[in-house]
Amino acid sequence: MSSMGRRDLFKRAFGLTAGLVGMSALKPLYASDEMIIRGPDVPDVPVTKVSDRCYYLLAQDPEPSPQNFGFFSNPGFIVTSEGVVVIDTGGSVQIGEMILRQIKTVTDKPVIKVINTHFHGDHWLGNHAFVKANPDVEIYSHQEVIDQIKNGSGEFWIGFMQRNTDNAISGTVATSPTKVLKGGEVMKVGDTTLKIHHFGRVHTVADLAVEVVEDQTVYSGDMMMRRIANMADGSYLGSIDAMDQLAALPAKQFIPGHGKHDGQKLITDFKTFCEVVYNKTGEYYDEGMSDFEIKPKLMEEPFMKDTASQWPGYESTLGKYVVVAVQEYEKNMF
């Protein structure tokens, strides 16, 4: 049966997303117990090589949709002499399985560690596939990721992804990390040194960056990107400070959670964006303007017109960014 035929079958058989979410969330199903009804396989996404050890799968779309099967963030992997370390696993078991297939196009070495950069589900729901392939795989994250999943984040993200993909992630089970990273750790994996960085509240309170020392490359998760995305869990001032700390690292390449990898320009662009949004929002707020009056003012700023206006989500999401900036500015006033 074709992928589209399977998807039509799911819709006829279950009708409502809620039924599918309940089915996937209640019964963990791994290697020895396959789901009878599950979403279609995700088409292979080619591997992008950044350095001798560092790779990622570039997601072309900024948001989940039925057409992209929920693949809209960048999973990455590091090939060491001991085995493969995966950085983020995508938003479904099917995406995780696709990542595993693509890793095999580069190396036959086993996946021995997974690191989830934060608690947004497009970066960790694919954990299911890695546990299914190897129940002993080590999955790491900040403690807050584990706490969020324990307190209902898994069900929320499965529901979110189901609604936005026409149930393409059916069969995915929320699979939590089991090992904790706080930031500051140095992990020696065969011939490769990984430094873990945590800068406080940036995109979320749980963001981890993974520095691959020998390759001068950093997987930065969603701490910076050329995309107007979810800022509700983050901080503008925290992001600005984190950009300074990332810029101080001895790295030449940065692999974001969304969009193409780049050098220091990725950092400076996102820092400038955060500074313009936060500082200008504060100025206009002090003049008595409301958030809907501030948005058009921001859009006239040179950086916004010349650079940020080209980023996905600019027109649709910038207003939400202003609201969050107002809330943070008010909080910092008192």
C-alpha positions as CSV (number, residue, x, y, z in Angstrom):
1,M,0.0,0.0,0.0
2,S,1.3,3.5,-0.8
3,S,2.1,6.1,1.8
4,M,-0.9,8.1,0.8
5,G,-3.1,5.0,0.8
6,R,-2.1,4.2,4.3
7,R,-2.8,7.8,5.4
8,D,-6.3,7.7,3.9
9,L,-6.9,4.4,5.8
10,F,-5.9,6.0,9.1
11,K,-8.3,8.9,8.5
12,R,-11.2,6.6,7.6
13,A,-10.5,4.2,10.5
14,F,-10.1,6.7,13.3
15,G,-11.4,10.1,12.1
16,L,-10.4,12.1,15.1
17,T,-6.8,13.0,16.0
18,A,-7.6,12.4,19.6
19,G,-8.1,8.7,19.0
20,L,-4.8,8.4,17.4
21,V,-3.0,10.4,20.1
22,G,-4.5,8.2,22.8
23,M,-3.5,5.1,21.0
24,S,0.1,6.1,20.6
25,A,0.4,7.6,24.1
26,L,-1.0,4.7,26.2
27,K,1.0,1.7,25.0
28,P,4.7,1.9,24.5
29,L,5.6,-0.3,21.5
30,Y,9.2,-1.0,20.7
31,A,11.3,-3.6,18.8
32,S,9.3,-6.8,19.7
33,D,5.8,-5.3,19.4
34,E,5.0,-3.4,16.2
35,M,2.1,-1.0,15.9
36,I,-0.6,-2.3,13.6
37,I,-1.7,1.2,12.6
38,R,1.1,3.7,12.2
39,G,2.0,6.7,10.1
40,P,3.7,6.5,6.7
41,D,7.5,6.2,6.3
42,V,9.2,9.5,5.9
43,P,11.1,10.0,2.6
44,D,14.9,10.0,3.0
45,V,16.5,13.4,3.4
46,P,20.1,13.7,2.2
47,V,22.9,14.1,4.7
48,T,24.8,17.4,4.8
49,K,28.4,17.1,5.7
50,V,29.9,20.0,7.7
51,S,33.3,18.5,8.8
52,D,35.0,15.1,9.1
53,R,32.9,14.1,12.1
54,C,29.8,16.4,11.9
55,Y,26.7,15.9,9.8
56,Y,23.0,16.9,9.8
57,L,19.8,16.5,7.9
58,L,18.6,19.9,6.6
59,A,14.9,20.5,7.0
60,Q,13.7,22.7,4.2
61,D,10.3,23.7,5.7
62,P,9.8,26.0,8.7
63,E,6.7,24.3,10.1
64,P,5.2,20.8,10.3
65,S,2.7,19.8,7.5
66,P,1.2,16.7,5.9
67,Q,3.5,17.2,3.0
68,N,6.7,17.1,5.1
69,F,5.4,14.4,7.5
70,G,6.5,16.6,10.4
71,F,10.1,16.9,9.4
72,F,10.9,20.6,10.0
73,S,14.0,20.6,12.3
74,N,17.6,19.5,11.8
75,P,18.7,16.3,13.4
76,G,22.5,15.9,13.5
77,F,25.0,13.3,14.2
78,I,28.7,13.0,15.0
79,V,30.8,10.0,13.8
80,T,33.5,9.1,16.4
81,S,35.9,6.2,16.5
82,E,33.7,4.6,19.2
83,G,30.3,5.1,17.5
84,V,27.7,7.7,16.5
85,V,26.3,10.4,18.8
86,V,23.0,11.8,17.6
87,I,22.0,15.4,18.3
88,D,18.1,15.6,18.3
89,T,15.9,12.9,16.8
90,G,13.1,14.7,15.0
91,G,9.4,14.8,15.6
92,S,8.2,11.2,15.2
93,V,9.3,7.6,15.3
94,Q,9.2,7.6,11.5
95,I,11.6,10.5,11.3
96,G,13.9,8.8,13.8
97,E,13.9,5.7,11.6
98,M,14.7,7.8,8.6
99,I,17.7,9.4,10.5
100,L,18.9,5.9,11.3
101,R,18.7,4.9,7.6
102,Q,20.7,8.0,6.6
103,I,23.4,7.5,9.3
104,K,24.0,4.1,7.6
105,T,24.8,5.9,4.3
106,V,27.8,7.5,6.1
107,T,29.0,4.8,8.6
108,D,28.3,1.3,9.8
109,K,29.1,2.3,13.4
110,P,26.3,2.0,15.9
111,V,24.5,4.8,17.5
112,I,25.7,4.8,21.1
113,K,24.4,8.2,22.5
114,V,21.6,10.6,21.8
115,I,21.5,14.2,23.1
116,N,18.2,16.1,23.0
117,T,18.9,19.9,22.9
118,H,15.6,21.0,24.5
119,F,12.0,20.0,25.3
120,H,10.2,21.0,22.1
121,G,8.9,17.8,20.6
122,D,10.3,18.2,17.1
123,H,13.7,17.6,18.7
124,W,13.0,14.5,20.7
125,L,9.9,12.6,19.7
126,G,12.1,10.5,17.4
127,N,13.8,9.1,20.5
128,H,11.2,6.2,20.1
129,A,13.0,5.0,17.0
130,F,16.4,4.9,18.7
131,V,15.2,2.9,21.7
132,K,13.3,0.6,19.4
133,A,16.6,0.0,17.5
134,N,18.7,-0.3,20.6
135,P,17.0,-0.5,24.0
136,D,20.3,0.2,25.7
137,V,21.1,3.5,23.8
138,E,22.0,6.4,26.2
139,I,19.7,9.4,25.8
140,Y,20.8,12.6,27.4
141,S,19.1,16.0,28.0
142,H,18.8,18.7,30.6
143,Q,16.7,17.7,33.6
144,E,14.0,20.1,32.6
145,V,13.3,18.1,29.4
146,I,12.7,15.0,31.5
147,D,10.5,16.9,33.9
148,Q,8.5,18.5,31.0
149,I,7.8,15.1,29.4
150,K,6.8,13.6,32.8
151,N,4.3,16.5,33.3
152,G,2.5,16.1,30.0
153,S,4.7,17.6,27.3
154,G,4.8,14.3,25.5
155,E,1.1,14.1,25.0
156,F,1.0,17.8,24.1
157,W,3.6,17.4,21.4
158,I,2.2,14.2,20.0
159,G,-1.2,16.0,19.7
160,F,0.4,19.1,18.1
161,M,2.3,17.0,15.5
162,Q,-0.7,14.8,14.7
163,R,-2.9,17.8,14.1
164,N,-0.4,19.5,11.9
165,T,0.6,16.5,9.8
166,D,-2.8,14.9,9.2
167,N,-1.8,12.1,11.7
168,A,1.4,11.2,9.9
169,I,3.2,10.5,13.2
170,S,0.8,7.8,14.4
171,G,2.6,5.1,16.3
172,T,5.0,7.5,18.0
173,V,5.5,7.0,21.7
174,A,6.8,9.8,23.9
175,T,10.2,8.4,25.0
176,S,12.0,10.4,27.6
177,P,15.8,10.8,28.0
178,T,17.1,9.0,31.1
179,K,20.5,10.7,31.6
180,V,21.0,14.3,32.7
181,L,23.4,17.0,31.4
182,K,23.7,20.3,33.3
183,G,26.2,22.0,31.1
184,G,30.0,22.1,31.7
185,E,30.5,18.4,31.0
186,V,33.3,17.1,28.8
187,M,32.4,13.8,27.1
188,K,35.2,11.9,25.6
189,V,33.8,9.5,22.9
190,G,36.6,7.6,21.3
191,D,38.7,10.1,19.3
192,T,36.2,12.9,19.8
193,T,35.7,15.5,22.6
194,L,32.3,16.9,23.2
195,K,31.8,19.9,25.5
196,I,28.3,20.6,26.7
197,H,27.1,24.2,27.2
198,H,24.1,25.5,29.0
199,F,23.6,29.3,29.1
200,G,20.4,29.5,31.2
201,R,17.1,30.6,29.6
202,V,17.6,31.2,25.9
203,H,15.1,29.5,23.6
204,T,14.0,27.5,26.6
205,V,15.4,26.9,30.1
206,A,16.7,23.6,28.9
207,D,18.9,24.5,25.9
208,L,22.1,22.5,25.4
209,A,24.8,23.3,22.8
210,V,27.2,20.5,21.9
211,E,30.7,21.6,20.9
212,V,32.7,19.1,18.8
213,V,36.2,20.3,19.9
214,E,38.3,18.7,17.2
215,D,36.1,19.9,14.4
216,Q,35.5,23.4,15.8
217,T,31.8,22.8,15.2
218,V,28.8,23.5,17.5
219,Y,25.3,22.0,17.4
220,S,23.4,25.0,18.9
221,G,19.8,23.6,18.9
222,D,17.2,26.4,18.7
223,M,19.2,29.0,20.5
224,M,19.7,30.8,17.2
225,M,18.2,30.5,13.8
226,R,17.2,32.6,10.8
227,R,13.5,31.9,11.5
228,I,10.7,33.7,13.5
229,A,9.7,30.8,15.7
230,N,8.5,30.0,19.2
231,M,9.9,32.5,21.7
232,A,7.3,32.0,24.4
233,D,9.5,29.7,26.5
234,G,12.6,31.8,26.0
235,S,14.2,35.1,26.9
236,Y,15.5,38.0,24.7
237,L,18.1,39.1,27.3
238,G,19.1,35.4,27.8
239,S,19.4,35.0,24.0
240,I,21.6,38.0,23.6
241,D,23.9,36.9,26.4
242,A,24.0,33.3,24.9
243,M,25.1,34.7,21.6
244,D,28.0,36.4,23.2
245,Q,29.0,33.1,24.9
246,L,28.6,31.2,21.6
247,A,30.7,33.7,19.8
248,A,33.5,33.3,22.3
249,L,33.8,29.6,21.6
250,P,36.7,28.5,19.4
251,A,34.3,27.3,16.7
252,K,34.1,28.0,13.0
253,Q,30.8,26.3,12.1
254,F,27.4,26.4,13.9
255,I,24.6,23.9,13.1
256,P,21.2,25.3,14.2
257,G,18.1,23.4,14.9
258,H,16.4,25.0,11.9
259,G,17.9,26.3,8.7
260,K,21.3,26.0,7.1
261,H,24.6,25.9,9.1
262,D,26.9,28.9,9.0
263,G,29.7,30.6,10.8
264,Q,29.7,33.6,13.1
265,K,27.3,35.5,10.9
266,L,24.5,33.2,12.2
267,I,25.3,34.4,15.7
268,T,25.5,38.1,14.8
269,D,22.3,38.0,12.8
270,F,20.2,36.4,15.6
271,K,21.8,38.7,18.3
272,T,20.9,41.8,16.3
273,F,17.4,40.5,15.8
274,C,16.9,40.0,19.5
275,E,18.4,43.4,20.3
276,V,16.2,45.2,17.9
277,V,13.0,43.5,19.0
278,Y,13.7,43.8,22.8
279,N,15.3,47.2,22.9
280,K,13.0,48.9,20.4
281,T,9.9,47.3,22.0
282,G,11.1,48.7,25.4
283,E,11.5,52.2,23.9
284,Y,8.1,52.2,22.3
285,Y,6.5,50.7,25.4
286,D,7.9,53.6,27.5
287,E,6.3,56.0,25.0
288,G,2.9,54.4,25.8
289,M,2.5,52.3,22.7
290,S,0.6,49.0,22.8
291,D,2.0,45.8,21.2
292,F,-0.1,46.1,18.0
293,E,1.3,49.7,17.6
294,I,4.8,48.6,18.2
295,K,4.9,45.9,15.5
296,P,4.7,48.2,12.4
297,K,7.4,50.4,14.1
298,L,9.7,47.5,14.4
299,M,9.1,46.5,10.8
300,E,10.6,49.8,9.8
301,E,13.9,49.2,11.5
302,P,16.7,48.7,8.9
303,F,17.7,45.2,10.1
304,M,14.1,44.0,10.0
305,K,13.5,45.4,6.6
306,D,16.8,44.3,5.1
307,T,17.4,40.9,6.8
308,A,14.7,39.5,9.2
309,S,11.9,40.2,6.7
310,Q,13.3,37.3,4.6
311,W,13.1,34.8,7.4
312,P,10.3,32.2,7.5
313,G,7.4,33.2,9.9
314,Y,8.2,37.0,9.7
315,E,4.8,38.3,8.8
316,S,2.8,35.7,10.7
317,T,4.7,35.5,13.9
318,L,6.5,38.8,14.5
319,G,3.4,40.1,16.5
320,K,3.8,37.2,18.9
321,Y,7.5,38.2,19.4
322,V,6.4,41.7,20.3
323,V,4.0,40.4,22.9
324,V,6.7,38.2,24.5
325,A,9.1,41.2,24.4
326,V,6.6,43.4,26.2
327,Q,6.1,40.7,28.8
328,E,9.8,40.3,29.4
329,Y,10.3,44.1,29.5
330,E,7.6,44.6,32.0
331,K,8.9,41.8,34.2
332,N,12.4,43.3,34.2
333,M,11.1,46.8,35.1
334,F,10.0,45.6,38.6
